[in-house]
Amino acid sequence: MKKVIFLIMACFMVLGATSMSYGQSSRLNSMNAAGWQVDDQSNIFAFPNTGTLYSNILGVNFDDLSSSNKKWGGLTKSSDIGTLGVFVNRPGVAPFRGTISQNWDQPVICKDLVDVLWAKAMDAITFGLLVNYGERQRYIANGSMDTRVLGAMAGLATELAPFNSANFRAYYSFATKNNWSTDSDETIKDDGIFNVGFGTLLISNFDADNSMRLFGDLDFDQCAATTATTVEEDDADVASTSKYNNSTTNATLGLAFNHKVNNGKGLVYSGFTLGWWGATNKDTSTSGDDTTTTTANANMWDISWNAGVEGQMTSWLNWRAGLGKSIFHRYFQRDAENTAASYGDENSQPFIFTCGFGVALENWVLDCDVNSSSLLTFAKSVKPGQGLFTDGEYFQIASMRLSYLLGQ
């Protein structure tokens, strides 16, 4: 078994890893962690079967304290038929990110008005299902742009040698879009806006305190639409149409190691992520007897490394910190006229530093992600002998989650 594990480790170390968009939380953000790298409540939005691990929790999230629009929350409760959950106002996050490929003028960004969760353990298999609905209305000149998204994800967990836990998921979401304006006779018909993907998370426990995680995900987006209008040419009305198709493929592979400390009260993790992204934009325009087709494409490779720590400072206070760095980043882009190409290398990015804390008092849990720049400014303002806050500099909370643990 060890030979198999180390062979897999070697393959992933060569491949390296970018983290895909994954359900995030204030705790994960403060550790600079992707959801697949450590256990967290937010994982139910990526693998619904994990809902059985996070039952009887009432929570509210403040994803950005500087914005009044990024507050959402929900409840999970155990029952005879399994764990049930409902969440409202959740920002769109992959795979239900609400950004299904690209719109003909901008991304289709929706807020999930409601998510409904069901998860249940059945002998050696645990099932989960997450269904969501989101919409967005964006006002344009004397009109509006309405988008609606409906999606579903199924998750399954079981034992699969040599892994202690094998998690699988499949998801699909589709969107409809409608534009109208009193200033234009242009009509827009969507020809297929959807997102589909498959993923897996394999966990192997070396012992009670050490484990390895392998993650893989393949995701495909399409946004296709036809716009039609009438233009005037040589004093005559001529029908003009434009067929737009944008397709995007994302592939992600990841490897992470976890080490528990202080009898499980603390955690150290580190991991690599390999990500590939490819996109093609095709636009076929017809005006009268003239037809023009333009195509643009781009792709990107990224290998990133990250690590984080979570430790108990007192019986009620945890401190968290994380680091991250893109160690390899390449992109290629060709313009719509297919006449120019560009290549890029963005390895000059500095290390990312994140931090935060958690407070647990009786049934209440507060997780906070601290603005690291404000923390450094606060540290510089400390003047021994003159008081800690003489310059009026305080660290700022970037996001937080408040949870209440319900009785069984």
N, C-alpha and C positions, 0 to 999 in steps of 0.2 A: 504494500500500500504506500509506503514512504517513497519508493521509487516512482510510482505513478504521480504522487503529489508533487515531488520535486521536479519531475519532467514538465508537468503543467506549469509550475512556478517559473521554470526556465523559459518556456514559450512566452508567458505573459511578460516577463522581464525584458525579453527582446522586443516584444510588441510595444511595451509601455502602455499609457492611457490618457481624453478630455472627459470630464464628466458630462453625461447627458443631463438635460433638464430633468429634475427629479423632485418629488415633493420635498420642499424645504421647510425648516422651522427655525425659530430663534436659537434653539440649542445647537442645531447643525451649523447654522451660520457662524455662531461664535467659535465653533471648533474647525471651521473651514472644511466641513465634511459633506460628502454626498450621502444621500440616504442609504444607498446600498452598502456603504462602508461601515456604518454603525447602526445599532438598533435605535429606532426613534418612533414616536407616535405618528409622525407624518408619513411613515412608510405604508400606511394603509391606502394612500392615494397612488402608490406605485405597485404594490402587491396586496390586493384586497384581502387575501387569506390571512394576513397578519392582523386583521381586525380582532381576532380572538385573543390576541395578546394585549389589546388596549381597550378592554371593555369597561363600562361604568365610569366614564370620564366626561365631564362637562368642561368645555374650554372656549376661550375667546382669544383671537390672535390680532395683534397690531403689527402688520408687516412693515409698515413705514410710519413712524410717529409724526413725520412731517406732512403726511397726507391724511385727509379725513375720509378718503374713499377706500382705504386698504384695511378695513376691519372686517373680520369674519369669524365664524365660530360654529360649534356643533356639539352633538351629544352622541356617545356610544353607550349601549346598555345591553347587558346579557339577558337572554330569555330562553324559553324552552326550545325555540326553533333556531337558536344561535345568537350571535352578536348582531344587533341592529344599530344603525347609525344614520344620522341626518346632519347635513352641514349646509349653511346658507352663506351666500355672498363671497364664496371663495374665489380669489383671483385665478384666472386661467393659468394652469401650469401643465407642462407636458407630462403624460401624453394627452391630458385634457387642457392643453395650454390655451385653447381658444384661438391660437395663431395657427390656422390651418394653411400651411404654405404662405403665399403672399397674395394680397388682393391686386386688382389691376392698377390701383393707385397707392395702396398702403396695406400693411398686414391686417388681417381680420382678427381683431383682439376682442375677446368676449370675457365677461365675468360670469362664473358659474353661479346661477341663482340658487340652485339646489343640487346637492349630491346625496344619494341614498346608498347605504352600505348594508350588505348582509355577509356574514362569515360564520362557518360552522366546522367543527372538527368531527370527522367521521372515521373512527378506528385509526388507521395509519395515514389517512389523507385529510387535509384541511382545505376546504373550498372557500372562495370569496367572490363576491360580485359587487361592482361599483357602477352605478348609473348616474349620469349627470346631464343637466340641461343648463345652457347659458345663452345669453343674448346681449346685443349691444346696439344702441341707436346713436348714430353720429349725424349731427345736423350739418348740412351743406347749404349752398346758396339756394334759398327758397325751397328747400326740400329736406330729405333725410336719406340716410343709408342704414338699412336695417339688416342685421346679421343674427342668425340663430344657429346654435350648435347643440347637437344631441350625441352623447357618447356612452359607451359601455366598456368595462374591462372585467375580465375573468381571471382569477388567480387560483393557483393550486400549489400545495406544499406536501411533500412526502419524503421518505428516506430513499436515497439512491446511492448505493455503494460506489465509490468509497466516501461519499459525503454523508454527513449527519442530517443535513437538511437541503432539499432541492426545491427551489421555488420557481414556478413558471407563470407567465402571464401572456395574455393576448388582448389587444384593445383595438377598437374601431370607433371613429367619430365622423360625423358628416355635418356640413353646414349648408344653409340656404341663405341667399342674399337678395335684397331688393332695394333698388335705388329709385327715387323719383324727385323731380324738380320741376317747378312751374316755369323755369327759365329755359328749358330744353325739351326737345321731343325725343331725346336719346333714351333708348330702352336697354336694359341689361338683363341677360339671362345666364344663370350659372349652368355650366355644362358638366359639373362634377367637382365638388369641393369636399375632400375627405382626408382622413389621417388613419393609417393602419400600422400596427407594429406588433412585435413579439419580443419577449425578454426572459432572462433567467438569472437567478441568483443562487449560487451553490456555496454552501458553508460546510467547512470541515473543522472539527474541534480536535486540536492536538492533545489537549488536556483541559482541565477545568478553567484555566486562565488564558489559554492561547488558542487562537482560531485563525483560519484563512478564509477569504471570501473571493469568489470569482463571479464576475458580472458580465453579461452580454445583452445587447439590445440592438434591434434593427427596426428602423422607423421610416415610413414613406408618406409624404404629403403630396397632394395634388390640388391645384386651384385652377379650374378652367372656366372660362366665361366668354360670352359673345355680346358685344355692344353693337347696337344698330341705330343709325340716325339718318337724316336726310340733309345733304349739302347742296349748295347751288353752284352749278358749273355751266357757263355759257348761257345764262338766263334760263336754266332748266334745273329742276330738282332731280338729284341723283342719289340713289340709295348707297349708303356707305356702312360697311360692317367691319368689325375687328374681332378676330378670334384669338384669345389669349390663353396660354397654357403654361403654368409654372409647376415644375415637379422638383421635389427635394428629397434626398435620401440621406439618412443619418445612421451611422454604424458606430457602436461604442463597445469597447472591451475594457474590463477593469480588474485589478488585483489589489487586495488590501489585507493587512494583518492587524488583528486586535490582541491587546494584552491587558488583562484585568489586574488591578493592583488593590492593595488594602482590602482583601476579601471581597472584591467586586464593587467596592465603593468608588473606585477610580478606574480610568480607562486611558490607554495610550493606543493610538492607531497610526498607520501610515499606509499609503497606497499610490499606485500609478494608474493612469487612465489614458487609453488610446482612443482618439476620436477621428472619424472621417466624415466629412460633409460634402455633398455634391448637389448642384442645382442647375437646372436648365430652364430658360425662359424662351418661349416661342410665340411670336405674334404674327398672325396672318391678316393683313388688311386688304379689303376689297372696296374699290370705289368705281362704280360703273363697270367697265371692262378691264380695269387695271387691278392686278393682284400683286402684293408685295409681302414677302415673308422674311422676317429677321429672327435670328437666334442668338442668344447670349448664354454663356455657361461659366460656371465657376466651381472650384472645389478647394477643400482645405484639409490639412492634416495637423493634428496637434497631439503632443505627448505632454502630460502634466504630472507633477508630483505634489502630494499634500500630506500633511501630518497634523495631529492634534492631540490634546491632552484634556482630561477632565478629572479633577481631584477634589476630595472633600476637605474643606478647611475647618469646619465645625460640624456639629451634628445637623445643622440646618442650612449650611451655606456651601455651595460648590463653586469652584472657579474653573473657567474653561479658556483655552487658547488654541490657536491653529496657525499653520503656515502653509503657503502654497506657491508654486512656481510653474509656469509653462516653460518646459525645457527644450521643446522643439515645436516650431509653428511655421507652416508653409501654406501659402495659398496661391491659386492661379485664377485668372479672370480674363475672359475674352468678351469684347463689347458686342452690342447687338448688330453692328454692321459687319462683324466678323473680320475686321480689318486691323484690329490692334489687340495685343495681349499684354497682360501685366503679371508679374510674379512678385511675391512678397515674403519677407522673413521678419517676424516680429519677436525675436528672442531677447530683446532688450528690456522686457517687462521686469520690474523689480519683484522681490518677494512680497507676497500678500500676507499681512498679519491681521488676525482677527482675535477677538476675545469677548468674554461675557461671563455671566454668573447665573446661578440658580438658587432659589430660596424655597425651602420646604418647611411649612409650619402646619402641623396637624394634617388636615385633608387638603390644604392649599399648596399649590406649586406655582412658582413664578420663574419663568426662564427669560433672560434678557440678553440681547446681543448689543454689545457696547461699540459705539463708533470709535475705532482704534485711533484715528487721527486726533479726536478730542481727548482721548486718554493720554496720548503723548504730550499734547498741549498742557493738560492738567499736571502731568509729571514735571514739566519744565517750570511751571508756575510755583512749585513748592519752594519756600524760602525758609530754611531752618532758623528758628529763633524769631521769626516774624509772623508765625501763624501759617497754617496750611493753605488758606484760601484768600490770601491777601490781595491777589490780582483778580479775584472774581472769576477764575477759570475752573469749570467743572466738566467732568466727562459726561457725554451725552448717550442716551439710550437710542439705538437705531431701530430696534424692533423688540417685541416681547410677546409672550404667551402666558396667560393666566388660566390655570386648570384647577378644577375641584374634583377630587376623587370620591365618587359616590359609593355608598354601601352596596354590598352584593345583593 
